[in-house]
């Protein structure tokens, strides 16, 4: 974030803050500068908040819109669990949550800028340094997948679920716009492993930035409703669809490893992969019934008896 902040200061914030909080005693080349220096703690925080929030909105809207219009199977909108005006509600929820998630993660970004993390820069100069950069990728994915799995599984605990994670499961049949439609604290907890990694393990800062952007792409992709991959190793969009419908399975983000280890893995079936079968109204009706029954069990709501 230090490099991003530098360029925003250079081309945006220096001019903006000079107009908002001008210094009447300091000038550079005859131009008024801000009374708020670049290294001021509160300026750093405000700048990072604006960068993260606006770029978060842009990345979310662009990637989710592209996925929705070019990848998402719109026949799923006929599902009985697809809500009226759901896409609009997902977008409103996500756009409202992103500023709060940004605020919660701000201490980590500020820590990175102030040099408190283990991120490093510079071009690798040896084979060993290049190898470390490459090894950082699976290390990052393994660590964050583990953290997300356990945070996600914890949020399905009956005493926690209704307070944190229930909002995201409002979208039983999610669209790509549901990818960031969370309770803000839910979204923060699931992003926490990414931020912790930067303070626990050395990683090149540009690779970390790339992986952070990739994470947001991946989050959209697993909500795209188009089940191409039949992998039993990768946590695909089909796996995540199973999670939304059948609730107590597939908590992982990238891989099925932790679900298999935690006995919570459920491999998608032809119910997801066969287009004719997944569009069958009887299949949809059964899914709707199962989804409601499983969630009610978690919430402690007794099943209706005739």
N, C-alpha and C positions, 0 to 999 in steps of 0.2 A: 504493500500500500504506500510505502514511502516514495517510490518512483511515480506512481499515479498521482499522489498528492503534489509532488514537485511540479509536474506538468500542468495540473489544474491551478496551482498557485501562479505559475508562470503566465498562463494564458487566460485565466478566468478570475481567480480569487484576489490577486493583487489589485486589479482594477476595481473589482466589486467592493472590496473592503476599503479601498482608498476613497470611494464615493460615499460609503456608508459611515466610516469612521476615519476621516482624514486627519493627518498630522499637520498642524499649522506651524511646526518648527522644523520639520525634516522634509527635504526635497531631494530627488534624484534626477539629475539632468533637467532641472527645471520643472519636473512633474511632481505633483502632490502624491505622497505615498500614505499608506494607512498607518494610523497610530497603533494598530494591532500587528505586531511582527509575526513572521511565519512560524516561529518556534513557540509562540504563546500556546499554552496548554488548551485553553478554551477555544481558540481559533482552530487548532488542529482538530478538536472534537467536532465543532460545527461543520468544518469543511468535509471531514470524513463522513459525517452523517448525510450531508447533501449528496456527496459523490455516491455513497452506497445506496441511499434511498432511490435517487433518480435513475441510477444505472440498474438497480434491482427491478424497478418498475419497467424500464425499457426492455431489459433482458427477458423478463417474464412475459410481457405482452407480445413481443416479437416472436419468441420461440413457441409460446403456447398457441398463438394465432396461426403460425406456419404449420404446426402439428395438427391443429384443429381442422384447418381447411384442406390440408394435403395428405394427412395420414389417418386421422381419427375416423373410425367406422360410424358414420352417422345413423346407421340402422339401430344402433344401441339407444338412440333417443326414443325409440318405440317401447323400451323396457318399462314395465309398470313402476319400477323404482327410480326412473328418471323424472326429476321434479319439474314442475312448471317453472319457466324462467330460470332454469338451473344455471345456464351459462352466465347469465347476468349476475346471479347471486354468487357464483364462484369468483368472478372477476371482482365484484365489490368486496368480497371477503378478503381476497388476496391483496388488493390494493390498499385495503385498510390495515392488514396485518404487517405488510412489509416495513412501514416506518417504525412500528413497535419492535419488530425483530431486529431492525437496524440499531435501534437504541440499546437493546439488550446486548448486542454483539460489539457495540462501540468500544468498550474497554479493551477488547482483544485487538482490534484494528489500531487503536491508539498505542497500545503496547508495542505492536509491530513497528510503527513509525518511530517510536522513541527508543528502538533498539533492544527491547526486552525479550523478544522472541529468539528462536534459534534459526530463523531464516537468514540466508547469506546470499551475497551477490558475486559478481565476477565471472569471467569465462573459465570453465574447467581447463586445467593445463596438463593433465596427465590421464592415462588410461584409467587409473584408480579413481580419479575424481569423476570422470565420465561414467564409470560403472556405478559409483555411488548415486549419481543423478538418476540413472536408469533404475537402480534398486529402490530408490525413493518412491517410485510410482506404485509397485505392488505393496510396499510397506504402508504407504498412505491409504490405499484402498482397503487393505486388511485391517488396519487399526480403526479406520472410520466405520467400516462395515460392522465390526464388532461392537463399537460404541453405539451406533444407531440401532443395531439389533436389540441390545439390552434396554436402551432408553425406550424404544418403541414397544417392546414387550411389556415393560413396566407400566407404560401408559394404557395398556389394555387391562390392567388390574382393576377389578370392580370398584375399588375405593378411589381410584385415580381417573379412570376413563371418562366419567361424566363431567369432570371438571376441566380436563385438558384436551383429550383426543376425540371426543364425541363429535365436535364440529366438523372435523375432516371426514368422518364417516357418515356425515349427512349426505355426502355424495357417494351413494352405494354404487352407482354407475358413473364413475368420474369421467370428465373430459380433460384434455390437457390443461384447461384453465383451473382445474382443481389442484394442480401440482403444488401451488403455494397458498392454497385456501385453507389456512390453519388458524387455530387459536395461536396468537403470537408467541406465547410461552412454550407451546408445543413445538412450533417451528424452531424456536431458539434451542430447545433441548436436543432436537434432532440434528441441528447444525453444530452443536457444541464439540463433538469429536474432531471436526475439521479445524476448529480454532485451537483446541487443546494440542493437536498434533504439532502445530507451529511452535509451541512453547515447550514441547517435550522431545522432539526429534529434529535434527538438522535437515533442512530442505532448501533447495535453491529457490529464491523468491519468485523468479519468473515461472518456474515449474509449479510452484504453489498457486500462483495466480491462475495459470492455465487449468490446474485441477479444480480450483474453486469455480471457474466458469463451467467446466465440464460437469461438475456436480449439479449445477442448475439445469443444464441440458438434460442430464440423465433423469432428474426429477420430473421433468416434463415428459420424457420418453416413456417412462413406466406408467404414465397415465394416458397413453395415446390410443388405447383400445384397438390396436391392430396387432394381432398376435402372430408374427412371422416366425420368430425363433422358437424352436422346440427344446431348447437347452435345459438340461437338468442341473447345470453348474451355475449359469448366470441367472440372476433374479430378473426375469424378463417382465414385460408389460402383462403377459398372461399370468405370471405368478402374482403380480400385484393386483390384478383384477380378482384373482381368487381371494386375496387378502381382503379386499373391499367387500366382497359378497359373503365369504365364509369366515371372515373376521379373525379367527384364532390361529391363522397360519401365515407363513411367509412374511416375517417381520423384517428380514434383511433388506439391504439397499442395492447391493451389487451382485452378491453371490448367495448360493443356497447353503453354504458351508455351516453357518451358525444355526440356521433353521434345522438342518439335519442333526447337528450336534445337540440342539435343544429340543428335539422331537416335535418341531412345529412346522416341518416342511410338508407341503401338499403340492404335488406335481400337477400342473394343469392337464386336462384331458381333452378329448374330442369336443367336449362341451364348449371349450374355448377355441380350439383350432379349426373345427369344422364349421364353416360359414353358415350352412343350412341349419345345422343343429343349434348354433348359438342364436340364430334368429327365430327359432321355433318358439311360438307363444307359450306352449306348455312348459318348455325349459325355462323361459323367462319367469313364468308364474311360480314355478317351484323355487327358483333362485330368490325371488322376492319374498316368498314365505320363509325360506331358510334364513335369509339375511335378517329379517325382522325377529324371528324366533331366537337366533343366536345372540343378537344384540340385547334383546329383552332379558335373556338369561343373565348376561353380564350386569345389566342395570338392576337386576332383582325384581323384574316385572313378571308376574306369574302368567303363564299361557292361558288364553281364554278357553273355557270349556263350554261345549254346547249343552 
